[in-house]
Amino acid sequence: MPVSPRPSFESTGHYHEPVHQFLDDHAITYYVINPVVPYEANKTGLRKVKTDKIDAYHLGELYYKEDLEAFQKKTEQYLDLRQLTRQHSALTDRYVEINYSSKLQSIIFSRNIVMSSVIFVASYR
């Protein structure tokens, strides 16, 4: 007996949450697709037509062509780790920015001192 198709939809911010909750409540297996995947798949077409009907058709094609994995809820540890990784990345970026700024200031400041010394010596000649 063939397996019936599973619901599949794009992750669209908070707009897919009611559908997501309904499917979870009824223990229905479904697929949440990153919007980049259908976007990249649609780039191969000659015409750039975008309607809900065409989008739904392309999602159906992806369901049958791609090897999709059923959606799994993220654990609390996963979400915590993701947040910590983002914070670490932001802090590292800030550190690099401050370090670069500090080096730049020291170069500019040292050149100003040299230029001031040259001007001061030249004025007494």
DSSP file (Angstrom, degrees, kcal/mol; ACC not computed):
  #  RESIDUE AA STRUCTURE BP1 BP2  ACC     N-H-->O    O-->H-N    N-H-->O    O-->H-N    TCO  KAPPA ALPHA  PHI   PSI    X-CA   Y-CA   Z-CA
    1    1 A M              0   0    0      0, 0.0     2,-0.0     0, 0.0     0, 0.0   0.000 360.0 360.0 360.0 128.1    0.0    0.0    0.0
    2    2 A P        -     0   0    0      0, 0.0     2,-0.4     0, 0.0     0, 0.0  -0.321 360.0-114.8 -69.4 149.0    1.5    3.4   -1.0
    3    3 A V        -     0   0    0      1,-0.1     3,-0.1    -2,-0.0     0, 0.0  -0.672  31.2-121.8 -81.8 132.6    2.3    5.9    1.7
    4    4 A S        -     0   0    0     -2,-0.4    -1,-0.1     1,-0.1     0, 0.0  -0.416  38.0 -89.9 -72.8 151.7    0.2    9.1    1.4
    5    5 A P        -     0   0    0      0, 0.0    -1,-0.1     0, 0.0     3,-0.0  -0.233  40.2-130.1 -60.6 149.5    2.0   12.3    0.9
    6    6 A R        -     0   0    0     -3,-0.1    24,-0.2     1,-0.1     2,-0.0  -0.737  29.3 -95.2 -98.5 148.3    3.0   14.2    4.1
    7    7 A P        -     0   0    0      0, 0.0    24,-2.4     0, 0.0     2,-0.4  -0.384  46.3-177.9 -60.1 138.4    2.3   17.9    4.7
    8    8 A S  E     +a   31   0A   0     22,-0.2     2,-0.3    -2,-0.0    24,-0.2  -0.998   7.6 160.1-140.5 138.6    5.2   20.1    3.7
    9    9 A F  E     -a   32   0A   0     22,-2.3    24,-2.9    -2,-0.4     2,-0.2  -0.984  39.0 -95.4-153.9 160.0    5.5   23.8    4.0
   10   10 A E  E     -a   33   0A   0     -2,-0.3     2,-0.9    22,-0.2    24,-0.2  -0.476  37.5-113.3 -77.3 148.0    8.1   26.6    4.2
   11   11 A S        +     0   0    0     22,-2.2     2,-0.3    -2,-0.2     3,-0.1  -0.748  42.2 175.5 -78.1 109.9    9.3   28.0    7.4
   12   12 A T    >   -     0   0    0     -2,-0.9     3,-1.9     1,-0.3     4,-0.2  -0.537  47.2 -94.6-121.9  65.1    7.9   31.5    7.2
   13   13 A G  T 3  S-     0   0    0     -2,-0.3     3,-0.3     1,-0.3    -1,-0.3  -0.414  92.3 -25.0  62.7-131.3    8.6   33.2   10.5
   14   14 A H  T >  S+     0   0    0      1,-0.2     3,-1.1    -2,-0.1    -1,-0.3   0.502 120.1  88.4 -92.1  -4.3    5.7   32.8   12.9
   15   15 A Y  T <  S+     0   0    0     -3,-1.9     4,-0.3     1,-0.3    -1,-0.2   0.783  87.0  49.6 -68.8 -27.1    3.1   32.4   10.2
   16   16 A H  T 3> S+     0   0    0     -3,-0.3     4,-2.6    -4,-0.2    -1,-0.3   0.519  84.8  94.8 -87.6  -3.8    3.5   28.6    9.9
   17   17 A E  H <> S+     0   0    0     -3,-1.1     4,-3.0     1,-0.2     5,-0.2   0.871  79.4  52.7 -59.9 -42.7    3.2   28.1   13.7
   18   18 A P  H  > S+     0   0    0      0, 0.0     4,-2.2     0, 0.0    -1,-0.2   0.916 114.1  43.6 -60.8 -40.2   -0.6   27.4   13.8
   19   19 A V  H  > S+     0   0    0     -4,-0.3     4,-2.6     2,-0.2     5,-0.2   0.933 113.7  51.7 -66.2 -45.2   -0.3   24.7   11.2
   20   20 A H  H  X S+     0   0    0     -4,-2.6     4,-2.1     1,-0.2    -1,-0.2   0.913 111.2  47.2 -55.5 -47.2    2.8   23.4   13.0
   21   21 A Q  H  X S+     0   0    0     -4,-3.0     4,-2.8     2,-0.2    -1,-0.2   0.904 110.9  51.4 -64.7 -42.9    1.0   23.2   16.3
   22   22 A F  H  X S+     0   0    0     -4,-2.2     4,-1.6    -5,-0.2    -2,-0.2   0.933 111.1  47.4 -60.1 -47.2   -2.0   21.5   14.8
   23   23 A L  H  <>S+     0   0    0     -4,-2.6     5,-2.7     1,-0.2    -1,-0.2   0.884 113.0  49.1 -64.7 -38.6    0.1   18.8   13.1
   24   24 A D  H ><5S+     0   0    0     -4,-2.1     3,-1.5    -5,-0.2    -1,-0.2   0.929 109.1  52.5 -63.1 -45.6    2.0   18.3   16.4
   25   25 A D  H 3<5S+     0   0    0     -4,-2.8    -1,-0.2     1,-0.3    -2,-0.2   0.816 114.7  42.1 -61.5 -30.8   -1.2   18.0   18.4
   26   26 A H  T 3<5S-     0   0    0     -4,-1.6    -1,-0.3    -5,-0.2    -2,-0.2   0.249 110.2-120.9-101.9  11.9   -2.5   15.3   16.0
   27   27 A A  T < 5 +     0   0    0     -3,-1.5     2,-0.5     1,-0.2    -3,-0.2   0.864  55.4 159.0  52.7  43.6    0.9   13.5   15.7
   28   28 A I      < -     0   0    0     -5,-2.7     2,-0.2    -6,-0.1    -1,-0.2  -0.850  41.5-125.7 -98.9 128.3    1.1   14.0   12.0
   29   29 A T        +     0   0    0     -2,-0.5     2,-0.3    41,-0.0    -5,-0.0  -0.538  42.0 165.2 -71.4 135.4    4.5   13.7   10.4
   30   30 A Y        -     0   0    0     -2,-0.2    41,-2.6    41,-0.2     2,-0.4  -0.925  32.4-123.4-147.6 169.4    5.3   16.8    8.3
   31   31 A Y  E     -a    8   0A   0    -24,-2.4   -22,-2.3    -2,-0.3     2,-0.6  -0.975  10.0-160.2-123.9 128.8    8.2   18.6    6.7
   32   32 A V  E     -a    9   0A   0     -2,-0.4     2,-0.4    37,-0.3   -22,-0.2  -0.946  19.4-156.0-106.5 119.8    9.3   22.2    7.3
   33   33 A I  E     -a   10   0A   0    -24,-2.9   -22,-2.2    -2,-0.6    -2,-0.0  -0.812  19.0-118.1-104.1 132.4   11.4   23.4    4.4
   34   34 A N    >   -     0   0    0     -2,-0.4     3,-1.7   -24,-0.2   -22,-0.1  -0.493  26.2-128.7 -62.1 129.3   13.9   26.2    4.6
   35   35 A P  T 3> S+     0   0    0      0, 0.0     4,-1.7     0, 0.0    -1,-0.1   0.721 104.6  67.3 -57.3 -21.7   12.7   28.9    2.2
   36   36 A V  H 3> S+     0   0    0      2,-0.2     4,-2.7     1,-0.2     5,-0.2   0.855  92.4  61.1 -66.7 -33.7   16.1   29.0    0.5
   37   37 A V  H <> S+     0   0    0     -3,-1.7     4,-2.2     1,-0.2    -1,-0.2   0.960 109.1  38.0 -63.0 -54.3   15.6   25.5   -0.9
   38   38 A P  H  > S+     0   0    0      0, 0.0     4,-2.4     0, 0.0    -1,-0.2   0.878 114.9  56.5 -64.9 -33.7   12.5   26.3   -3.0
   39   39 A Y  H  X S+     0   0    0     -4,-1.7     4,-1.0     2,-0.2    -2,-0.2   0.945 110.2  43.8 -60.0 -47.9   13.9   29.7   -4.0
   40   40 A E  H  < S+     0   0    0     -4,-2.7     3,-0.4     1,-0.2     4,-0.3   0.884 113.3  52.0 -64.9 -38.6   17.1   28.1   -5.4
   41   41 A A  H >< S+     0   0    0     -4,-2.2     3,-0.9    -5,-0.2    -1,-0.2   0.864 108.1  51.7 -66.1 -35.5   15.0   25.3   -7.1
   42   42 A N  H >< S+     0   0    0     -4,-2.4     3,-1.4     1,-0.2    -1,-0.2   0.690  91.9  75.7 -75.3 -18.8   12.8   28.0   -8.8
   43   43 A K  T 3< S+     0   0    0     -4,-1.0    -1,-0.2    -3,-0.4    -2,-0.2   0.698  83.6  67.7 -66.1 -17.5   15.8   29.9  -10.1
   44   44 A T  T <  S+     0   0    0     -3,-0.9    -1,-0.3    -4,-0.3    -2,-0.2   0.710  82.5  93.4 -77.1 -18.5   16.2   27.2  -12.8
   45   45 A G  S <  S-     0   0    0     -3,-1.4    -3,-0.0    -4,-0.2     3,-0.0  -0.312  76.1-132.5 -73.0 158.0   13.0   28.2  -14.5
   46   46 A L  S    S+     0   0    0      1,-0.1     2,-0.4    -2,-0.0    -1,-0.1   0.885  90.1  53.0 -77.1 -40.0   13.0   30.7  -17.4
   47   47 A R  S    S-     0   0    0      2,-0.1     2,-1.1     1,-0.0    -2,-0.1  -0.789  74.4-141.8-102.1 142.1   10.1   32.8  -16.1
   48   48 A K        +     0   0    0     -2,-0.4     2,-0.5     2,-0.0    -5,-0.1  -0.605  39.6 157.5 -99.2  71.7   10.0   34.3  -12.6
   49   49 A V        -     0   0    0     -2,-1.1     2,-0.5     2,-0.0    -2,-0.1  -0.844  18.3-172.0 -99.1 131.3    6.3   33.8  -11.8
   50   50 A K        +     0   0    0     -2,-0.5     2,-0.3     4,-0.1    -2,-0.0  -0.930  21.5 137.7-130.5 108.9    5.5   33.7   -8.1
   51   51 A T     >  -     0   0    0     -2,-0.5     4,-2.8     1,-0.1     5,-0.2  -0.931  61.4-109.2-138.1 164.1    2.0   32.8   -6.9
   52   52 A D  H  > S+     0   0    0     -2,-0.3     4,-2.6     1,-0.2     5,-0.2   0.886 119.4  52.9 -60.9 -38.4    0.7   30.7   -4.1
   53   53 A K  H  > S+     0   0    0      2,-0.2     4,-2.0     1,-0.2    -1,-0.2   0.922 112.4  43.3 -64.0 -44.7   -0.5   28.1   -6.5
   54   54 A I  H  > S+     0   0    0      2,-0.2     4,-2.5     1,-0.2    -2,-0.2   0.902 113.0  52.7 -68.2 -41.0    2.9   27.9   -8.2
   55   55 A D  H  X S+     0   0    0     -4,-2.8     4,-2.3     1,-0.2    -2,-0.2   0.920 109.6  49.1 -59.3 -44.0    4.7   27.9   -4.9
   56   56 A A  H  X S+     0   0    0     -4,-2.6     4,-2.1     1,-0.2    -1,-0.2   0.898 110.0  51.6 -62.8 -40.7    2.6   25.0   -3.7
   57   57 A Y  H  X S+     0   0    0     -4,-2.0     4,-2.1     1,-0.2    -1,-0.2   0.927 110.5  48.2 -61.2 -45.2    3.3   23.1   -6.9
   58   58 A H  H  X S+     0   0    0     -4,-2.5     4,-2.4     1,-0.2    -2,-0.2   0.867 108.8  53.2 -66.0 -36.6    7.1   23.6   -6.4
   59   59 A L  H  X S+     0   0    0     -4,-2.3     4,-2.1     2,-0.2    -1,-0.2   0.900 108.3  51.6 -63.7 -39.0    6.9   22.4   -2.8
   60   60 A G  H  X S+     0   0    0     -4,-2.1     4,-1.5     2,-0.2    -2,-0.2   0.902 108.6  50.7 -62.0 -41.4    5.1   19.3   -4.0
   61   61 A E  H  X S+     0   0    0     -4,-2.1     4,-2.4     1,-0.2     5,-0.3   0.919 109.2  51.0 -61.1 -43.3    7.9   18.7   -6.5
   62   62 A L  H  X S+     0   0    0     -4,-2.4     4,-2.6     1,-0.2    -1,-0.2   0.889 104.3  58.5 -61.4 -38.6   10.5   19.1   -3.8
   63   63 A Y  H  < S+     0   0    0     -4,-2.1     5,-0.3     1,-0.2    -1,-0.2   0.903 115.7  34.3 -57.8 -42.1    8.6   16.6   -1.6
   64   64 A Y  H  < S+     0   0    0     -4,-1.5    -1,-0.2    -3,-0.2    -2,-0.2   0.765 125.6  39.7 -86.7 -26.1    9.0   13.9   -4.4
   65   65 A K  H  < S+     0   0    0     -4,-2.4    -3,-0.2    -5,-0.2    -2,-0.2   0.843 106.2  63.0 -93.0 -36.9   12.4   14.9   -5.7
   66   66 A E  S  < S-     0   0    0     -4,-2.6     2,-1.3    -5,-0.3     0, 0.0  -0.491  82.3-119.0 -91.7 159.0   14.4   15.8   -2.6
   67   67 A D        -     0   0    0     -2,-0.2     2,-0.1     2,-0.0    -4,-0.1  -0.695  45.0-174.0 -94.0  81.4   15.4   13.6    0.3
   68   68 A L        -     0   0    0     -2,-1.3     2,-0.4    -5,-0.3   -35,-0.1  -0.457  16.6-139.0 -80.1 148.9   13.5   15.6    3.0
   69   69 A E        -     0   0    0     -2,-0.1   -37,-0.3   -37,-0.1     3,-0.1  -0.897  27.3-106.1-107.1 138.1   13.8   14.8    6.7
   70   70 A A        -     0   0    0     -2,-0.4   -39,-0.2   -39,-0.1     2,-0.1  -0.282  46.0 -95.8 -60.1 145.4   10.7   14.9    8.9
   71   71 A F        -     0   0    0    -41,-2.6     2,-0.4     1,-0.0   -41,-0.2  -0.392  40.7-167.3 -65.8 135.6   10.6   17.9   11.2
   72   72 A Q        -     0   0    0     -2,-0.1     3,-0.1    -3,-0.1    -1,-0.0  -0.994  25.5-113.1-125.3 132.0   11.9   17.3   14.7
   73   73 A K        -     0   0    0     -2,-0.4     2,-0.3     1,-0.1     0, 0.0  -0.325  34.7-113.5 -61.0 141.4   11.4   19.7   17.6
   74   74 A K        -     0   0    0      1,-0.1    -1,-0.1     2,-0.0     2,-0.1  -0.586  30.2-125.2 -76.8 136.5   14.5   21.3   18.8
   75   75 A T     >  -     0   0    0     -2,-0.3     4,-2.3     1,-0.1     5,-0.2  -0.350  21.0-112.0 -76.5 162.6   15.5   20.4   22.3
   76   76 A E  H  > S+     0   0    0      1,-0.2     4,-2.5     2,-0.2     5,-0.2   0.884 119.7  53.5 -62.4 -38.3   16.1   23.0   25.0
   77   77 A Q  H  > S+     0   0    0      2,-0.2     4,-2.6     1,-0.2    -1,-0.2   0.901 108.0  50.6 -63.7 -40.3   19.8   22.1   25.0
   78   78 A Y  H  > S+     0   0    0      2,-0.2     4,-2.5     1,-0.2    -2,-0.2   0.937 111.6  47.0 -62.0 -46.8   20.0   22.6   21.2
   79   79 A L  H  X S+     0   0    0     -4,-2.3     4,-2.2     2,-0.2    -2,-0.2   0.886 113.0  49.7 -63.9 -38.8   18.3   26.0   21.5
   80   80 A D  H  X S+     0   0    0     -4,-2.5     4,-2.6     2,-0.2    -1,-0.2   0.923 111.7  48.4 -64.1 -43.8   20.6   27.1   24.3
   81   81 A L  H  X S+     0   0    0     -4,-2.6     4,-2.3     1,-0.2    -2,-0.2   0.894 110.3  51.4 -64.3 -39.9   23.7   26.0   22.4
   82   82 A R  H  X S+     0   0    0     -4,-2.5     4,-2.1     2,-0.2    -1,-0.2   0.919 111.4  47.7 -62.5 -43.4   22.5   27.9   19.3
   83   83 A Q  H  X S+     0   0    0     -4,-2.2     4,-2.4     1,-0.2    -2,-0.2   0.914 111.9  49.6 -64.5 -43.0   22.0   31.0   21.4
   84   84 A L  H  X S+     0   0    0     -4,-2.6     4,-2.6     1,-0.2    -1,-0.2   0.887 109.7  52.0 -63.2 -38.4   25.4   30.6   23.0
   85   85 A T  H  X S+     0   0    0     -4,-2.3     4,-2.4     2,-0.2    -1,-0.2   0.908 110.2  48.3 -63.9 -42.3   27.0   30.2   19.6
   86   86 A R  H  X S+     0   0    0     -4,-2.1     4,-2.3     2,-0.2    -2,-0.2   0.904 112.4  48.4 -65.0 -40.9   25.4   33.3   18.3
   87   87 A Q  H  X S+     0   0    0     -4,-2.4     4,-2.7     2,-0.2     5,-0.2   0.915 111.1  50.7 -64.8 -42.0   26.5   35.3   21.4
   88   88 A H  H  X S+     0   0    0     -4,-2.6     4,-2.6     1,-0.2    -2,-0.2   0.919 110.8  48.9 -61.3 -43.5   30.1   33.9   21.0
   89   89 A S  H  X S+     0   0    0     -4,-2.4     4,-2.5     2,-0.2    -1,-0.2   0.915 112.1  48.3 -62.8 -43.5   30.1   35.0   17.3
   90   90 A A  H  X S+     0   0    0     -4,-2.3     4,-2.2     2,-0.2    -2,-0.2   0.909 113.3  47.5 -64.3 -42.2   28.8   38.5   18.2
   91   91 A L  H  X S+     0   0    0     -4,-2.7     4,-2.6     2,-0.2    -2,-0.2   0.894 111.5  50.6 -66.7 -39.5   31.4   38.9   21.0
   92   92 A T  H  X S+     0   0    0     -4,-2.6     4,-2.5    -5,-0.2    -2,-0.2   0.924 110.5  49.4 -63.7 -44.1   34.2   37.6   18.7
   93   93 A D  H  X S+     0   0    0     -4,-2.5     4,-2.3     1,-0.2    -2,-0.2   0.918 112.5  48.0 -59.7 -43.4   33.2   40.1   16.0
   94   94 A R  H  X S+     0   0    0     -4,-2.2     4,-2.7     2,-0.2    -2,-0.2   0.899 110.1  52.2 -64.8 -41.2   33.1   42.9   18.6
   95   95 A Y  H  X S+     0   0    0     -4,-2.6     4,-2.8     2,-0.2    -2,-0.2   0.930 110.7  47.3 -60.2 -46.7   36.6   41.9   19.9
   96   96 A V  H  X S+     0   0    0     -4,-2.5     4,-2.7     1,-0.2     5,-0.2   0.908 112.2  50.8 -62.0 -42.4   38.1   42.0   16.4
   97   97 A E  H  X S+     0   0    0     -4,-2.3     4,-2.4    -5,-0.2    -2,-0.2   0.920 113.0  44.7 -62.0 -44.9   36.5   45.4   15.8
   98   98 A I  H  X S+     0   0    0     -4,-2.7     4,-2.8     2,-0.2    -2,-0.2   0.915 113.6  50.3 -66.2 -43.2   37.8   46.8   19.0
   99   99 A N  H  X S+     0   0    0     -4,-2.8     4,-2.3     2,-0.2    -2,-0.2   0.918 112.7  46.4 -61.9 -44.1   41.3   45.3   18.4
  100  100 A Y  H  X S+     0   0    0     -4,-2.7     4,-2.5     2,-0.2    -1,-0.2   0.922 113.3  49.3 -63.5 -44.2   41.4   46.7   14.9
  101  101 A S  H  X S+     0   0    0     -4,-2.4     4,-2.5    -5,-0.2    -2,-0.2   0.898 110.4  50.9 -62.4 -41.0   40.2   50.1   16.1
  102  102 A S  H  X S+     0   0    0     -4,-2.8     4,-2.2     2,-0.2    -1,-0.2   0.915 111.6  46.9 -64.0 -43.4   42.8   50.2   18.9
  103  103 A K  H  X S+     0   0    0     -4,-2.3     4,-2.0     2,-0.2    -2,-0.2   0.907 112.2  50.8 -64.7 -40.9   45.6   49.4   16.4
  104  104 A L  H  X S+     0   0    0     -4,-2.5     4,-2.5     1,-0.2    -2,-0.2   0.911 110.1  49.7 -63.2 -43.1   44.4   52.0   14.0
  105  105 A Q  H  X S+     0   0    0     -4,-2.5     4,-3.0     1,-0.2     5,-0.2   0.898 109.6  51.1 -63.4 -40.7   44.3   54.6   16.7
  106  106 A S  H  X S+     0   0    0     -4,-2.2     4,-2.4     2,-0.2    -1,-0.2   0.882 111.2  48.4 -66.4 -36.2   47.8   53.8   17.9
  107  107 A I  H  X S+     0   0    0     -4,-2.0     4,-2.1     2,-0.2    -2,-0.2   0.944 115.0  44.2 -66.3 -47.4   49.1   54.1   14.3
  108  108 A I  H  X S+     0   0    0     -4,-2.5     4,-2.1     1,-0.2    -2,-0.2   0.918 115.0  49.0 -63.4 -43.5   47.3   57.4   13.8
  109  109 A F  H  X S+     0   0    0     -4,-3.0     4,-2.0     1,-0.2    -1,-0.2   0.913 111.0  49.0 -64.3 -43.3   48.4   58.7   17.2
  110  110 A S  H  X S+     0   0    0     -4,-2.4     4,-2.0    -5,-0.2    -1,-0.2   0.873 111.4  50.1 -66.8 -34.9   52.1   57.8   16.7
  111  111 A R  H  X S+     0   0    0     -4,-2.1     4,-2.8     2,-0.2    -1,-0.2   0.877 108.4  53.0 -68.8 -36.6   52.1   59.4   13.2
  112  112 A N  H  X S+     0   0    0     -4,-2.1     4,-2.5     2,-0.2    -2,-0.2   0.892 108.6  49.8 -65.1 -38.3   50.6   62.6   14.7
  113  113 A I  H  X S+     0   0    0     -4,-2.0     4,-2.3     2,-0.2    -2,-0.2   0.926 112.5  47.1 -65.5 -44.0   53.4   62.7   17.3
  114  114 A V  H  X S+     0   0    0     -4,-2.0     4,-2.4     2,-0.2    -2,-0.2   0.932 114.0  47.5 -62.5 -46.0   56.1   62.2   14.6
  115  115 A M  H  X S+     0   0    0     -4,-2.8     4,-2.5     1,-0.2    -2,-0.2   0.897 111.5  50.6 -63.4 -40.0   54.5   64.9   12.5
  116  116 A S  H  X S+     0   0    0     -4,-2.5     4,-2.6     2,-0.2    -1,-0.2   0.899 110.5  49.7 -64.6 -39.7   54.2   67.3   15.4
  117  117 A S  H  X S+     0   0    0     -4,-2.3     4,-2.7     2,-0.2     5,-0.2   0.918 111.5  48.7 -64.6 -43.0   57.9   66.7   16.3
  118  118 A V  H  X S+     0   0    0     -4,-2.4     4,-2.5     1,-0.2    -2,-0.2   0.926 113.8  46.0 -63.1 -45.0   58.9   67.4   12.7
  119  119 A I  H  X S+     0   0    0     -4,-2.5     4,-1.7     2,-0.2    -2,-0.2   0.901 113.1  50.3 -63.6 -41.4   56.8   70.6   12.6
  120  120 A F  H  X S+     0   0    0     -4,-2.6     4,-0.6     2,-0.2    -2,-0.2   0.925 114.1  43.9 -64.7 -45.5   58.1   71.7   16.0
  121  121 A V  H >< S+     0   0    0     -4,-2.7     3,-0.9     1,-0.2     4,-0.2   0.901 112.8  52.3 -65.8 -41.4   61.8   71.2   14.9
  122  122 A A  H >< S+     0   0    0     -4,-2.5     3,-1.1     1,-0.3    -1,-0.2   0.815 102.0  60.0 -65.9 -30.8   61.2   72.8   11.6
  123  123 A S  H 3< S+     0   0    0     -4,-1.7    -1,-0.3     1,-0.2    -2,-0.2   0.722 102.3  53.3 -72.6 -18.9   59.7   75.9   13.2
  124  124 A Y  T <<        0   0    0     -3,-0.9    -1,-0.2    -4,-0.6    -2,-0.2   0.402 360.0 360.0 -94.4   2.2   63.0   76.6   15.1
  125  125 A R    <         0   0    0     -3,-1.1    -1,-0.2    -4,-0.2    -2,-0.1   0.462 360.0 360.0 -87.9 360.0   65.2   76.5   12.1
